Amino acid sequence: MGVTKTDLFTENQNEIATLAKAIAHPARVAIIEYLLKVNACICNDIVNELPLAQPTISQHLKELKNAGIIKGNIEGNAICYCIDEKTFSKIQSLFETSPMLNISCC
């Protein structure tokens, strides 16, 4: 089994990397933007909003959910998704407090 080097970095650095990886795809950014816009838990609306197949959207939703950025609640035979406000606030504060992102150039 391969050795991971994540233990060589701070908890904050690892957390930023994990969250950044989860949002590093334009489809995931679009999903987050849509969920923020509707400000509610939605089920099948995402498939109607994005120009992607349902299985592709499901995979992106899974990645966002695994990172804790969104929540999924079962309602009948569908899963309804919404932003996890606690994690989203954490993302905002992580990116605001990261020295890497507070660089003034030139």
N, C-alpha and C positions, 0 to 999 in steps of 0.2 A: 504494500500500500504506500502511495506517495506521501512525502512529508510536506505539510503546509507551513508556510512561513508567516502566517497571519499573527502568530504569537510574538513576532518580532516588532509589531506595530501597536500603537495605542488602541484602546477600545474605541475612541472617537474616530480614529483613522479607519479602522475596520468597519465601523458602523456606516460611515460616509460611503465607503467603497461598496458595501452591500446594497445600500439604498440607491446609490448612483447606478449600479449595475441593473437594478430592477427597473429604473426609469430610462435606461439608455437605448430605448427603441422608440421611434416616432409613433408607432401604434399605441404603445403604453402611455406616452405623453398625451396622445389624443384621447385615450380612455379616461385618464385622470382629468383632463380639461373638461370633458363631457360630464363626468360625475360632479365636478365642482360647479359647472354651469347649472345642472338640474337640481343640485343641492337636495337630493333625495335618493333613496334606494330604488334601483331600477332592475328589471329582469331582462327582458328581451330587447329593450330599446337600443342597446349598444350595437347589436347586429345591424339594425336599421340605420344607424348613424355612420358607421365606418365602412369603407369599401373593401372589406375583408370577409372571408368565409367564416361561418360560425365556429368551426373547429379551431381556426387560427386565433380568433378573438378569445375563445375559451382558454387557449394556451397562454395568451398574454394576461388574461385575468388571473390565471393560476399563479403566474410569476409575481404579479402585483400582490396577490393575497399571501403568498409564501413570504414575501418581504414585509408583510404587515401594513402595506400602504392602503389596501382596501379591505373591507369586510364583506363576507358573503353570508346571507341568511336564507335558509330554506323556507320557501312559501309555496305550499302545495307541492307540485312536481317541478318547480323552478327555483333557481338560486338568484336572489336579488342582491345586487352589489351597491356599495356606497363607500365613500372615503372614510378611512379610520382617522378621525380628527386628531386623536392623540398622537399617532405616528406621523401624520402630516404636519402637525405643529412641531414635532421633533425634527423632521426633515428641514423645515424652515429654519429652526434654531441652529441645527448642525451646520447648515450652509452659511448662515450669518456669522457664526463664531469660528469658522475654519480660517486659519491664517492664510491658507492657500487661496481663498476666494476674496481676501481683503487686500489684494495687491494693487497698488496704483502704479501705472506704467507710463513711462516717457514723460 
